[in-house]
Amino acid sequence: GESVGLHLPTLSVQEGDNSIINCAYSNSASDYFIWYKQESGKGPQFIIDIRSNMDKRQGQRVTVLLNKTVKHLSLQIAATQPGDSAVYFCAENISGYSTLTFGKGTMLLVSP
Amino acid sequence: GAGVSQSPRYKVAKRGQDVALRCDPISGHVSLFWYQQALGQGPEFLTYFQNEAQLDKSGLPSDRFFAERPEGSVSTLKIQRTQQEDSAVYLCASSPWRELRTDTQYFGPGTRLTVL
């Protein structure tokens, strides 16, 4: 399939390492944040979300951290696997608005 | 269970042609969204439907873009007189809830449009 990752920031890790992907969001009024994973030729796949009244949320092998003071979001992936290789996007939303605003994305490359 | 499907997966059009892109959302999903994704970029919002009503079309880049969802299920994005700058992946997403704030949007695979 076609690549969605040209000219994107890239994070290269070894299998089994922990990965941290960062995102700076733009709108201080945003109160809902989502991380999506996008593999080549596929649509974005929901990973985890967090509301602005939280600063941390954990899922299976993933953790999202939110720092509203500096408008920063991070996604931590534990024990990264080759199947985690993809482009990762953060997205923000303001309550009452339909629009999801996506960040530019980070390509994660996992070597076996 | 079937996810969001889109057709065609790939479309090549000559500049000036009209194209129609189809989205089949997850059955029963109330909300439907269209996004445009340029190569190497994140998706950008185009328009939003709640059932058959188009509630937000603020992201449509020009009046050559038109979307409809006449029966509140399948949606079509139409682009008239295509231009080279319309080349992108067009993504459709649907979500089940009425309350926008809590919606998780489920995406289809996209239609890759290339305008020559």
Interface residues (C-beta under 8 A of the other chain):
Chain A: E2 S3 V4 G5 L6 H7 L8 D31 Y32 I34 Y36 G41 K42 G43 P44 Q45 F46 D49 F89 A91 N93 S95 G96 Y97 S98 T99 L100 T101 F102 G103 K104 G105
Chain B: V4 S31 F33 Q37 L39 G40 Q41 G42 P43 E44 F45 Y48 L55 D56 S58 G59 V89 L91 A93 L100 R101 T102 T104 Q105 Y106 F107 G108 P109 G110 R112
